[in-house]
Amino acid sequence: MEREEIASVVRKYLVEVVGDLKESDLDMSRSTKELGANNLDIVEVVSLTMRELKVKVPRSELNKLSNMNGLVNLLYESLQEKTSKASATT
């Protein structure tokens, strides 16, 4: 899966979860607070995204993120690791 596909999933859930946020207004370099999301919103966005992508990310890593691009990068790296581990076992 490409990074842009992951970003698309994150954007979809951000717009769905955070009230008054339109995809056209979404700047992934902004912090979650700047996007109008509270902590519960972010937990929901992350949970929905991980469920759709079938990947898990340690909560300790999530605490280090400063913006949505960081989340996309973290999910992308986790998916790459999962894919390489799956390839190694087959």
C-alpha positions in Angstrom: 0.0 0.0 0.0 1.3 3.4 -0.9 1.7 6.3 1.5 -1.0 8.4 -0.3 -3.5 5.6 0.0 -2.9 5.6 3.8 -3.2 9.4 3.9 -6.6 9.0 2.1 -7.9 6.6 4.7 -6.7 9.0 7.5 -8.3 12.0 5.8 -11.6 10.0 5.4 -11.9 9.3 9.1 -10.8 12.8 10.2 -13.6 14.3 8.1 -16.0 11.7 9.4 -15.1 12.1 13.1 -14.2 15.8 13.5 -17.2 18.0 13.1 -17.0 21.0 10.7 -13.9 19.6 9.0 -14.0 19.4 5.2 -11.5 17.4 3.2 -10.7 20.5 1.2 -9.6 22.3 4.4 -7.5 19.4 5.5 -3.8 20.2 5.9 -2.0 17.1 7.0 1.0 19.1 8.3 -1.2 20.7 11.0 -1.5 19.4 14.5 -4.7 17.6 15.5 -5.6 20.6 17.8 -5.3 23.0 14.8 -7.7 20.7 12.9 -10.2 21.0 15.7 -9.8 17.4 16.9 -9.8 16.5 20.6 -8.0 13.5 22.1 -11.1 11.3 21.8 -11.5 12.2 18.2 -7.9 11.2 17.5 -8.3 7.9 19.3 -11.3 7.2 17.1 -9.6 8.2 13.9 -6.5 6.1 14.7 -8.6 3.1 15.8 -10.8 3.2 12.6 -7.7 3.7 10.4 -5.8 0.8 12.0 -8.8 -1.4 11.7 -9.3 -0.7 8.0 -5.6 -1.1 7.2 -5.3 -4.2 9.5 -2.2 -2.9 11.3 -1.4 -2.1 14.9 0.8 0.7 16.1 2.1 0.9 19.7 0.4 3.6 21.8 3.9 4.8 22.9 4.6 5.7 19.2 1.3 7.5 18.8 2.2 9.8 21.7 5.2 11.1 19.8 3.2 12.4 16.8 2.9 16.1 16.2 0.7 16.1 13.1 -1.3 14.0 10.7 1.7 13.4 8.4 3.5 11.8 11.3 0.5 9.4 11.7 0.5 8.6 8.0 4.3 7.9 8.1 4.0 5.7 11.2 1.1 3.7 9.7 3.1 3.4 6.4 6.2 2.1 8.2 4.1 -0.3 10.3 2.5 -1.7 7.1 5.9 -2.0 5.4 7.2 -4.0 8.4 4.1 -6.2 8.5 4.5 -6.9 4.7 8.2 -7.7 5.0 7.6 -10.1 7.9 4.8 -11.8 6.0 7.1 -12.2 3.0 9.8 -13.6 5.1 7.6 -16.4 6.5 6.3 -17.6 3.1 
